[in-house]
Amino acid sequence: MSSSVLTSISFSVSDDESDEPVGKMRVQGRRKRKKQFLRSNRGFLDRSLRLLARWWPLMIFVPAIMLLAFEASKLGRKQSETVKVEKRPLEGSQVQRTNLNRLDSTTRVVNGVREVCLKMLKEEDLNKLEFPKNVVHSSPVKSVTYKTDSGQYPVEGNTTMLRHQNGTARFNLFSGYQTLEEREDSFNVKNNAEVHCGFYSDVGGFKISDEDKQYMKDCIVLVCTCAFGGGDDLYQPIGMSEASLNKVCYVAFWDELTLAAQEAEGNTIGDDSMIGRWRIVVVRDLPFSDQRLNGKIPKMLGHRLFPQARYSIWVDSKSQLRRDPLGVLEALLWRTNSVFAISEHGARSNLYDEAKAIVRKHKATPEEVDVQIKQYRYDGIPADSRLHGKKALAEASIIVREHTPLTNLFTCLWFNEVVRFTSRDQLSFPYVLRRLWIPNMNMFPVCTRRDLVNSIGHRHKVKPLEKRM
């Protein structure tokens, strides 16, 4: 029996049982809970990896876009700072604008082909260039006589004298007192014309020293500019051939205000009256309170200031001439058989549109412009945008001309218009051109003008002079 009992007894042995004390078994239980925590962390990591696999493009591109936006904002700030620097006024002769001394050619596309706007001769050809022989152009005007002081002046109530709003006449002893009847007669073409053309009286102003007058008498070809009222700097011409350096006069007219302003910046005139290539001619006793009107004297009356000159190139003080003067004469006058060259206007096409723009931009009062436009309408000037196949409006910052009786008469009449009405010469030019047509007129395209000069812009507006007594 005992053996059968023994065979019925069984022992249950578990893998979890151990010979370790109870305390040790509790420690093993805590380790099991720690493994569960790791498994939960491993699950979170798996979910994170799955999300990363799904959204990784977005997680890359969003920071990249934010970085690009940040860099773009920095670039924009740098550009705005650059613009601010360029708009600051110049300080001293060492400061230059970004486009100063630029010599590259301006181009345009013609019939699908890109070509230069101004085709100049090569330098070796320019050095061999000779002035054309004195050619008598077919013109109804053979000579021009300039009216001078006769001692007879219009009375206060003369209705033919147009006046400013302040009641003072623009006409004075420099311009002469041209009546409306004399104005109308001046447009009647005659072999021997007699007109007002500035320098009417010896006491009219615009005084130049005898030394400067002697220098100016010897100029045959000249490049001319002026800066009155201390408004603009003097920009040295560039791109000149050896022939032009020997044959061309470069003359800049200053008044005493400009002289003082330039000397304060260290730009002093040498003992030879030169600054670089420019002969500085200081003018005293300017005849007009309007400095823009004073500037029209060397601009339009160069034939009176330089009696021996055959050719002249006028350049506004806001520009720098960057082409050889003899090459310019050859390209714009001699090659085209012209006696007068001026740029077409870039924005508008007729004087009535120009009148509206002048008022809108506050370059003249509405009352001044209205008087001028009413007179032009009365004289029958149409609102056409074309004149002899060219634009009916010109941009007059560059004028290239031969000094002939016809062109001399033309600029005299043009000067009288800016004295009588507004100083905006672009408004009066098409009027004079319609009434005194120059057959040999070259109105060149805007891109040619841009090739002729580096445009700097006016430094600041000048204030009017005190009224002459």
BADOTI-964694 format. One record per residue (C-alpha): x, y, z; residue in three letters; residue number from 0. Coordinates in Angstrom, 1 decimal. Layout:
BEGIN
X, Y, Z, ALA, NUM .
...
// end
This chain:
BEGIN
0.0, 0.0, 0.0, MET, 0 .
2.7, 2.3, 0.8, SER, 1 .
4.1, 1.9, -2.6, SER, 2 .
0.8, 2.8, -4.2, SER, 3 .
0.5, 5.9, -2.1, VAL, 4 .
3.8, 7.0, -3.1, LEU, 5 .
3.0, 6.7, -6.7, THR, 6 .
-0.1, 8.9, -6.3, SER, 7 .
1.7, 11.8, -4.8, ILE, 8 .
2.9, 14.5, -7.3, SER, 9 .
4.9, 17.6, -7.0, PHE, 10 .
4.2, 20.8, -8.9, SER, 11 .
7.2, 22.8, -9.7, VAL, 12 .
6.9, 26.3, -11.2, SER, 13 .
9.5, 28.2, -13.2, ASP, 14 .
8.5, 31.2, -11.1, ASP, 15 .
9.5, 29.7, -7.9, GLU, 16 .
12.9, 30.4, -6.6, SER, 17 .
15.1, 29.7, -3.6, ASP, 18 .
15.5, 33.5, -3.1, GLU, 19 .
13.8, 35.1, -0.1, PRO, 20 .
10.4, 36.9, -0.4, VAL, 21 .
12.1, 40.3, -0.5, GLY, 22 .
14.0, 39.4, -3.6, LYS, 23 .
10.9, 38.2, -5.3, MET, 24 .
9.3, 41.7, -4.8, ARG, 25 .
12.3, 43.3, -6.5, VAL, 26 .
11.8, 41.1, -9.5, GLN, 27 .
8.1, 42.2, -9.6, GLY, 28 .
9.2, 45.9, -9.8, ARG, 29 .
11.5, 45.1, -12.7, ARG, 30 .
8.6, 43.6, -14.6, LYS, 31 .
6.7, 46.9, -14.2, ARG, 32 .
9.8, 48.8, -15.5, LYS, 33 .
9.8, 46.7, -18.6, LYS, 34 .
6.2, 47.7, -19.2, GLN, 35 .
7.2, 51.4, -19.0, PHE, 36 .
9.9, 50.8, -21.7, LEU, 37 .
7.4, 49.1, -23.9, ARG, 38 .
5.1, 52.1, -23.6, SER, 39 .
8.0, 54.5, -24.5, ASN, 40 .
8.8, 52.1, -27.4, ARG, 41 .
5.2, 52.5, -28.6, GLY, 42 .
5.4, 56.3, -28.5, PHE, 43 .
8.6, 56.1, -30.5, LEU, 44 .
7.0, 53.9, -33.1, ASP, 45 .
4.0, 56.3, -33.4, ARG, 46 .
6.4, 59.2, -33.8, SER, 47 .
8.4, 57.4, -36.5, LEU, 48 .
5.2, 56.7, -38.3, ARG, 49 .
4.1, 60.4, -38.1, LEU, 50 .
7.6, 61.4, -39.3, LEU, 51 .
7.4, 59.0, -42.3, ALA, 52 .
4.1, 60.5, -43.2, ARG, 53 .
4.8, 64.3, -42.7, TRP, 54 .
8.5, 64.6, -43.4, TRP, 55 .
8.1, 66.7, -46.6, PRO, 56 .
6.1, 69.3, -44.7, LEU, 57 .
8.6, 69.4, -41.8, MET, 58 .
11.4, 70.1, -44.3, ILE, 59 .
9.7, 72.6, -46.5, PHE, 60 .
8.1, 74.8, -43.9, VAL, 61 .
11.4, 75.8, -42.2, PRO, 62 .
13.0, 76.2, -45.7, ALA, 63 .
10.2, 78.7, -46.6, ILE, 64 .
10.6, 80.5, -43.4, MET, 65 .
14.3, 80.8, -44.0, LEU, 66 .
13.8, 82.1, -47.5, LEU, 67 .
11.3, 84.7, -46.3, ALA, 68 .
13.8, 85.9, -43.6, PHE, 69 .
16.6, 86.2, -46.1, GLU, 70 .
14.3, 88.1, -48.5, ALA, 71 .
13.3, 90.6, -45.8, SER, 72 .
17.0, 91.2, -45.1, LYS, 73 .
17.7, 91.8, -48.8, LEU, 74 .
14.8, 94.2, -49.0, GLY, 75 .
16.1, 96.2, -46.1, ARG, 76 .
19.5, 96.4, -47.7, LYS, 77 .
18.0, 97.7, -51.0, GLN, 78 .
16.0, 100.3, -49.2, SER, 79 .
19.1, 101.5, -47.4, GLU, 80 .
20.9, 101.7, -50.7, THR, 81 .
18.1, 103.8, -52.2, VAL, 82 .
18.2, 106.2, -49.3, LYS, 83 .
21.9, 106.7, -49.8, VAL, 84 .
21.5, 107.5, -53.5, GLU, 85 .
18.8, 110.1, -52.7, LYS, 86 .
21.0, 112.0, -50.4, ARG, 87 .
22.6, 115.2, -51.7, PRO, 88 .
26.1, 115.1, -52.9, LEU, 89 .
28.8, 116.2, -50.4, GLU, 90 .
32.0, 117.3, -52.0, GLY, 91 .
33.6, 116.7, -55.3, SER, 92 .
34.7, 113.1, -54.4, GLN, 93 .
31.1, 111.8, -54.2, VAL, 94 .
29.8, 110.5, -57.5, GLN, 95 .
26.5, 109.0, -58.6, ARG, 96 .
26.3, 105.3, -59.7, THR, 97 .
26.0, 106.2, -63.4, ASN, 98 .
28.8, 108.8, -63.6, LEU, 99 .
31.6, 108.1, -66.0, ASN, 100 .
29.6, 105.3, -67.7, ARG, 101 .
30.8, 104.9, -71.3, LEU, 102 .
28.9, 101.8, -72.5, ASP, 103 .
26.7, 102.2, -75.6, SER, 104 .
22.9, 102.5, -75.4, THR, 105 .
21.1, 100.1, -77.7, THR, 106 .
17.6, 99.5, -79.1, ARG, 107 .
15.9, 96.8, -81.2, VAL, 108 .
15.1, 97.8, -84.8, VAL, 109 .
13.3, 95.2, -86.9, ASN, 110 .
14.3, 92.5, -84.5, GLY, 111 .
18.0, 93.5, -84.5, VAL, 112 .
19.7, 95.2, -81.6, ARG, 113 .
21.8, 98.2, -82.6, GLU, 114 .
23.5, 101.1, -80.9, VAL, 115 .
21.4, 104.3, -80.7, CYS, 116 .
24.2, 106.6, -81.8, LEU, 117 .
26.7, 105.4, -84.4, LYS, 118 .
29.9, 107.2, -83.8, MET, 119 .
33.1, 107.2, -85.9, LEU, 120 .
36.1, 105.4, -84.5, LYS, 121 .
38.7, 107.4, -82.7, GLU, 122 .
41.2, 107.2, -85.5, GLU, 123 .
38.7, 108.6, -87.8, ASP, 124 .
37.7, 111.3, -85.4, LEU, 125 .
41.3, 112.5, -85.1, ASN, 126 .
41.4, 112.9, -88.9, LYS, 127 .
38.0, 114.7, -89.0, LEU, 128 .
38.0, 118.2, -90.5, GLU, 129 .
35.3, 120.9, -90.2, PHE, 130 .
33.2, 121.2, -93.3, PRO, 131 .
33.9, 124.1, -95.5, LYS, 132 .
31.7, 127.1, -95.1, ASN, 133 .
28.5, 126.0, -96.8, VAL, 134 .
25.8, 128.5, -97.5, VAL, 135 .
22.5, 126.7, -96.7, HIS, 136 .
19.4, 127.5, -98.7, SER, 137 .
17.5, 129.7, -96.3, SER, 138 .
15.2, 132.7, -96.6, PRO, 139 .
17.1, 134.4, -93.7, VAL, 140 .
20.4, 135.8, -94.8, LYS, 141 .
21.3, 138.0, -91.8, SER, 142 .
19.9, 138.9, -88.4, VAL, 143 .
20.2, 142.3, -86.7, THR, 144 .
19.6, 142.5, -82.9, TYR, 145 .
17.6, 145.4, -81.5, LYS, 146 .
19.3, 147.6, -78.9, THR, 147 .
18.3, 150.3, -76.4, ASP, 148 .
16.7, 153.2, -78.3, SER, 149 .
15.9, 155.2, -75.1, GLY, 150 .
12.2, 154.7, -75.6, GLN, 151 .
10.4, 152.6, -73.0, TYR, 152 .
6.8, 151.5, -72.7, PRO, 153 .
4.6, 153.4, -70.2, VAL, 154 .
3.0, 151.7, -67.2, GLU, 155 .
-0.3, 151.3, -68.9, GLY, 156 .
0.9, 149.7, -72.1, ASN, 157 .
-1.5, 146.8, -72.7, THR, 158 .
1.0, 145.0, -75.0, THR, 159 .
3.2, 144.1, -72.0, MET, 160 .
2.3, 140.9, -70.3, LEU, 161 .
2.9, 140.8, -66.6, ARG, 162 .
3.5, 138.4, -63.7, HIS, 163 .
0.9, 137.9, -61.1, GLN, 164 .
2.8, 140.2, -58.8, ASN, 165 .
2.5, 143.1, -61.3, GLY, 166 .
6.2, 143.3, -62.3, THR, 167 .
7.1, 142.8, -66.0, ALA, 168 .
9.4, 140.0, -67.1, ARG, 169 .
10.7, 142.2, -69.8, PHE, 170 .
13.6, 144.4, -68.7, ASN, 171 .
16.7, 146.2, -70.1, LEU, 172 .
18.3, 142.9, -70.9, PHE, 173 .
15.5, 141.4, -73.0, SER, 174 .
14.1, 144.7, -74.3, GLY, 175 .
10.4, 145.5, -74.2, TYR, 176 .
9.0, 143.6, -77.1, GLN, 177 .
5.4, 144.5, -77.9, THR, 178 .
2.9, 142.0, -79.3, LEU, 179 .
3.1, 143.7, -82.6, GLU, 180 .
6.9, 143.3, -82.7, GLU, 181 .
6.4, 139.7, -81.6, ARG, 182 .
4.1, 139.0, -84.5, GLU, 183 .
6.4, 140.8, -87.0, ASP, 184 .
9.4, 138.8, -85.8, SER, 185 .
7.8, 135.6, -87.3, PHE, 186 .
7.5, 137.1, -90.7, ASN, 187 .
10.5, 135.6, -92.5, VAL, 188 .
12.7, 138.2, -94.2, LYS, 189 .
16.1, 138.2, -95.8, ASN, 190 .
17.4, 140.7, -93.2, ASN, 191 .
15.6, 140.1, -89.9, ALA, 192 .
15.6, 142.5, -87.0, GLU, 193 .
14.6, 141.1, -83.6, VAL, 194 .
15.0, 141.4, -79.9, HIS, 195 .
17.6, 138.9, -78.8, CYS, 196 .
18.8, 139.8, -75.3, GLY, 197 .
21.7, 142.2, -74.4, PHE, 198 .
19.3, 145.0, -75.3, TYR, 199 .
21.1, 147.6, -73.1, SER, 200 .
24.6, 148.0, -71.7, ASP, 201 .
23.1, 148.3, -68.3, VAL, 202 .
20.8, 145.2, -68.7, GLY, 203 .
23.0, 142.8, -66.7, GLY, 204 .
24.8, 139.5, -67.4, PHE, 205 .
28.3, 141.0, -66.9, LYS, 206 .
31.3, 139.0, -68.0, ILE, 207 .
35.0, 140.0, -67.5, SER, 208 .
37.1, 141.2, -70.4, ASP, 209 .
39.4, 138.2, -70.0, GLU, 210 .
36.5, 135.8, -70.4, ASP, 211 .
35.2, 137.7, -73.4, LYS, 212 .
38.5, 137.4, -75.1, GLN, 213 .
38.7, 133.7, -74.5, TYR, 214 .
35.2, 133.2, -75.8, MET, 215 .
35.9, 135.1, -79.0, LYS, 216 .
38.4, 132.5, -80.1, ASP, 217 .
36.0, 129.5, -79.7, CYS, 218 .
34.9, 127.9, -83.0, ILE, 219 .
33.3, 124.8, -81.5, VAL, 220 .
32.0, 124.9, -78.0, LEU, 221 .
30.4, 122.7, -75.4, VAL, 222 .
28.4, 124.9, -73.0, CYS, 223 .
26.6, 124.5, -69.7, THR, 224 .
25.6, 126.6, -66.7, CYS, 225 .
24.7, 126.4, -63.1, ALA, 226 .
23.1, 129.4, -61.4, PHE, 227 .
22.0, 129.7, -57.8, GLY, 228 .
24.4, 127.0, -56.6, GLY, 229 .
22.0, 124.3, -57.8, GLY, 230 .
24.2, 121.7, -59.5, ASP, 231 .
27.7, 120.3, -59.5, ASP, 232 .
30.1, 120.4, -62.5, LEU, 233 .
30.5, 117.1, -64.3, TYR, 234 .
33.6, 116.6, -66.3, GLN, 235 .
33.0, 115.5, -70.0, PRO, 236 .
34.3, 112.0, -70.9, ILE, 237 .
34.8, 110.0, -74.1, GLY, 238 .
36.7, 112.7, -75.9, MET, 239 .
39.2, 112.2, -78.8, SER, 240 .
42.5, 113.9, -79.0, GLU, 241 .
41.2, 116.1, -81.7, ALA, 242 .
38.3, 117.4, -79.5, SER, 243 .
40.7, 118.1, -76.7, LEU, 244 .
42.6, 120.5, -79.0, ASN, 245 .
39.7, 122.0, -81.0, LYS, 246 .
36.7, 122.3, -78.6, VAL, 247 .
36.1, 125.0, -75.9, CYS, 248 .
34.3, 123.7, -72.8, TYR, 249 .
32.6, 126.7, -71.0, VAL, 250 .
30.6, 126.6, -67.8, ALA, 251 .
28.8, 129.7, -66.7, PHE, 252 .
28.4, 130.2, -63.0, TRP, 253 .
27.0, 133.0, -60.9, ASP, 254 .
28.5, 134.2, -57.6, GLU, 255 .
26.2, 131.9, -55.6, LEU, 256 .
27.4, 128.8, -57.4, THR, 257 .
31.0, 130.0, -57.1, LEU, 258 .
30.6, 130.3, -53.3, ALA, 259 .
28.8, 126.9, -53.0, ALA, 260 .
31.5, 125.1, -55.1, GLN, 261 .
34.4, 126.8, -53.2, GLU, 262 .
32.8, 125.7, -49.9, ALA, 263 .
33.1, 122.1, -51.2, GLU, 264 .
36.7, 122.5, -52.2, GLY, 265 .
36.1, 123.0, -56.0, ASN, 266 .
38.3, 126.0, -56.6, THR, 267 .
39.0, 127.6, -59.9, ILE, 268 .
42.7, 127.4, -61.0, GLY, 269 .
44.8, 130.4, -62.0, ASP, 270 .
44.0, 129.5, -65.6, ASP, 271 .
40.3, 129.9, -64.8, SER, 272 .
39.8, 126.2, -65.3, MET, 273 .
38.4, 123.3, -63.4, ILE, 274 .
39.3, 120.1, -65.2, GLY, 275 .
38.3, 120.6, -68.9, ARG, 276 .
35.9, 123.4, -68.1, TRP, 277 .
36.6, 127.1, -68.4, ARG, 278 .
34.6, 128.7, -65.6, ILE, 279 .
33.0, 132.0, -66.6, VAL, 280 .
31.6, 133.8, -63.6, VAL, 281 .
28.6, 136.0, -64.5, VAL, 282 .
27.6, 139.0, -62.4, ARG, 283 .
24.5, 141.1, -62.3, ASP, 284 .
22.1, 138.4, -63.6, LEU, 285 .
19.1, 140.2, -65.2, PRO, 286 .
16.2, 138.0, -64.0, PHE, 287 .
14.9, 137.0, -60.6, SER, 288 .
13.9, 133.6, -62.1, ASP, 289 .
17.1, 131.6, -62.2, GLN, 290 .
15.6, 129.2, -64.8, ARG, 291 .
15.2, 132.3, -67.0, LEU, 292 .
18.8, 133.3, -66.4, ASN, 293 .
19.9, 129.9, -67.5, GLY, 294 .
18.2, 130.4, -70.9, LYS, 295 .
20.7, 133.0, -71.9, ILE, 296 .
23.7, 130.7, -72.4, PRO, 297 .
21.3, 127.9, -73.5, LYS, 298 .
19.6, 129.9, -76.3, MET, 299 .
21.9, 132.9, -77.0, LEU, 300 .
25.2, 131.2, -77.5, GLY, 301 .
25.6, 132.9, -80.8, HIS, 302 .
25.6, 136.2, -79.0, ARG, 303 .
28.0, 135.1, -76.3, LEU, 304 .
30.4, 133.4, -78.8, PHE, 305 .
30.3, 135.6, -81.9, PRO, 306 .
33.0, 133.6, -83.8, GLN, 307 .
31.6, 130.1, -83.0, ALA, 308 .
30.4, 127.9, -85.9, ARG, 309 .
29.0, 125.0, -83.8, TYR, 310 .
27.8, 124.6, -80.3, SER, 311 .
26.5, 121.7, -78.0, ILE, 312 .
24.4, 122.7, -75.1, TRP, 313 .
24.3, 120.3, -72.1, VAL, 314 .
22.0, 120.9, -69.1, ASP, 315 .
23.8, 121.0, -65.8, SER, 316 .
22.0, 117.8, -64.7, LYS, 317 .
23.9, 115.8, -67.3, SER, 318 .
27.4, 114.7, -68.1, GLN, 319 .
28.5, 114.7, -71.8, LEU, 320 .
30.0, 111.2, -72.5, ARG, 321 .
30.6, 111.3, -76.3, ARG, 322 .
33.2, 113.1, -78.4, ASP, 323 .
31.9, 116.5, -79.4, PRO, 324 .
33.3, 116.3, -83.0, LEU, 325 .
31.8, 112.9, -83.3, GLY, 326 .
28.4, 114.3, -82.1, VAL, 327 .
28.6, 117.0, -84.7, LEU, 328 .
29.4, 114.5, -87.5, GLU, 329 .
26.7, 112.1, -86.4, ALA, 330 .
23.8, 114.5, -85.8, LEU, 331 .
24.6, 117.4, -88.2, LEU, 332 .
27.1, 116.7, -90.9, TRP, 333 .
26.0, 113.1, -91.7, ARG, 334 .
22.3, 114.1, -91.9, THR, 335 .
22.9, 117.5, -93.5, ASN, 336 .
21.3, 119.3, -90.6, SER, 337 .
21.8, 122.6, -88.9, VAL, 338 .
19.9, 121.9, -85.7, PHE, 339 .
19.5, 118.7, -83.6, ALA, 340 .
17.3, 118.2, -80.6, ILE, 341 .
15.8, 115.2, -78.9, SER, 342 .
12.2, 114.1, -79.3, GLU, 343 .
10.2, 114.2, -76.0, HIS, 344 .
10.0, 110.9, -74.3, GLY, 345 .
6.6, 111.1, -72.6, ALA, 346 .
4.3, 113.5, -74.5, ARG, 347 .
3.7, 114.6, -78.1, SER, 348 .
2.1, 118.0, -78.3, ASN, 349 .
2.4, 121.3, -76.4, LEU, 350 .
-1.2, 121.2, -75.0, TYR, 351 .
-0.5, 117.9, -73.2, ASP, 352 .
2.8, 119.4, -72.0, GLU, 353 .
0.9, 122.4, -70.6, ALA, 354 .
-1.3, 120.1, -68.5, LYS, 355 .
1.8, 118.2, -67.2, ALA, 356 .
3.5, 121.5, -66.3, ILE, 357 .
0.6, 122.6, -64.2, VAL, 358 .
0.1, 119.1, -62.7, ARG, 359 .
3.8, 119.0, -61.7, LYS, 360 .
3.7, 122.5, -60.3, HIS, 361 .
6.5, 123.7, -62.6, LYS, 362 .
4.5, 126.9, -63.4, ALA, 363 .
1.3, 128.4, -62.1, THR, 364 .
-2.0, 127.6, -63.8, PRO, 365 .
-2.5, 131.3, -64.5, GLU, 366 .
0.9, 131.6, -66.3, GLU, 367 .
0.3, 128.6, -68.5, VAL, 368 .
-3.3, 129.6, -69.2, ASP, 369 .
-2.1, 133.0, -70.7, VAL, 370 .
0.4, 131.2, -72.9, GLN, 371 .
-2.0, 128.5, -74.1, ILE, 372 .
-4.7, 131.0, -74.9, LYS, 373 .
-2.2, 132.9, -77.0, GLN, 374 .
-1.1, 129.8, -78.9, TYR, 375 .
-4.7, 128.7, -79.5, ARG, 376 .
-5.4, 132.2, -80.8, TYR, 377 .
-2.4, 131.9, -83.1, ASP, 378 .
-3.9, 128.7, -84.6, GLY, 379 .
-1.5, 126.1, -83.2, ILE, 380 .
-3.1, 122.7, -83.5, PRO, 381 .
-3.0, 119.9, -81.0, ALA, 382 .
-1.2, 117.6, -83.5, ASP, 383 .
1.2, 115.0, -82.1, SER, 384 .
3.3, 115.0, -85.3, ARG, 385 .
5.2, 117.7, -87.1, LEU, 386 .
6.9, 116.9, -90.4, HIS, 387 .
7.0, 113.2, -89.6, GLY, 388 .
8.5, 113.8, -86.1, LYS, 389 .
7.1, 114.3, -82.6, LYS, 390 .
5.7, 117.8, -82.2, ALA, 391 .
7.3, 118.1, -78.8, LEU, 392 .
11.0, 118.2, -78.0, ALA, 393 .
13.1, 117.5, -74.9, GLU, 394 .
15.6, 120.4, -74.7, ALA, 395 .
18.3, 119.2, -72.3, SER, 396 .
20.8, 118.8, -75.3, ILE, 397 .
20.9, 121.1, -78.3, ILE, 398 .
23.4, 120.6, -81.1, VAL, 399 .
23.4, 123.3, -83.7, ARG, 400 .
25.3, 125.2, -86.4, GLU, 401 .
25.3, 128.9, -85.9, HIS, 402 .
23.5, 130.1, -89.1, THR, 403 .
21.3, 133.1, -89.6, PRO, 404 .
18.2, 130.9, -89.5, LEU, 405 .
19.2, 129.0, -86.3, THR, 406 .
20.2, 132.3, -84.7, ASN, 407 .
16.9, 133.8, -85.5, LEU, 408 .
15.1, 130.7, -84.2, PHE, 409 .
16.8, 130.7, -80.8, THR, 410 .
16.2, 134.5, -80.5, CYS, 411 .
12.4, 134.0, -81.0, LEU, 412 .
12.5, 131.0, -78.6, TRP, 413 .
14.2, 133.2, -76.0, PHE, 414 .
11.6, 135.9, -76.4, ASN, 415 .
8.8, 133.4, -75.8, GLU, 416 .
10.3, 132.2, -72.5, VAL, 417 .
10.7, 135.8, -71.4, VAL, 418 .
7.1, 136.7, -72.3, ARG, 419 .
5.4, 133.6, -70.9, PHE, 420 .
6.7, 130.8, -68.7, THR, 421 .
10.3, 129.6, -68.4, SER, 422 .
9.3, 126.1, -69.5, ARG, 423 .
11.1, 126.1, -72.9, ASP, 424 .
9.6, 122.7, -73.9, GLN, 425 .
6.3, 124.4, -74.1, LEU, 426 .
7.4, 127.2, -76.4, SER, 427 .
9.7, 125.3, -78.7, PHE, 428 .
7.0, 123.6, -80.8, PRO, 429 .
5.2, 126.9, -81.2, TYR, 430 .
8.4, 128.6, -82.6, VAL, 431 .
9.1, 125.6, -84.8, LEU, 432 .
5.7, 125.7, -86.4, ARG, 433 .
6.0, 129.4, -87.1, ARG, 434 .
9.6, 129.3, -88.2, LEU, 435 .
10.3, 125.9, -89.7, TRP, 436 .
13.9, 124.9, -90.1, ILE, 437 .
14.1, 122.5, -93.0, PRO, 438 .
17.4, 121.0, -91.8, ASN, 439 .
16.0, 120.0, -88.4, MET, 440 .
17.1, 116.7, -86.9, ASN, 441 .
14.8, 115.6, -84.1, MET, 442 .
16.6, 112.5, -82.9, PHE, 443 .
15.0, 109.7, -80.8, PRO, 444 .
15.1, 109.5, -77.0, VAL, 445 .
17.6, 106.6, -77.0, CYS, 446 .
20.1, 108.8, -78.9, THR, 447 .
19.8, 111.4, -76.1, ARG, 448 .
20.4, 108.7, -73.5, ARG, 449 .
23.6, 107.7, -75.4, ASP, 450 .
24.9, 111.2, -75.5, LEU, 451 .
24.9, 111.9, -71.8, VAL, 452 .
24.9, 110.3, -68.3, ASN, 453 .
21.9, 111.7, -66.6, SER, 454 .
22.7, 112.7, -63.0, ILE, 455 .
19.6, 114.8, -62.1, GLY, 456 .
19.4, 118.2, -60.5, HIS, 457 .
21.0, 118.4, -57.1, ARG, 458 .
18.3, 120.7, -55.6, HIS, 459 .
16.0, 123.4, -56.6, LYS, 460 .
17.4, 126.9, -56.7, VAL, 461 .
15.7, 129.9, -55.0, LYS, 462 .
14.8, 133.0, -57.0, PRO, 463 .
17.0, 136.0, -56.8, LEU, 464 .
15.9, 139.1, -55.2, GLU, 465 .
14.1, 141.5, -57.6, LYS, 466 .
16.3, 143.9, -59.5, ARG, 467 .
15.5, 147.5, -58.8, MET, 468 .
// end
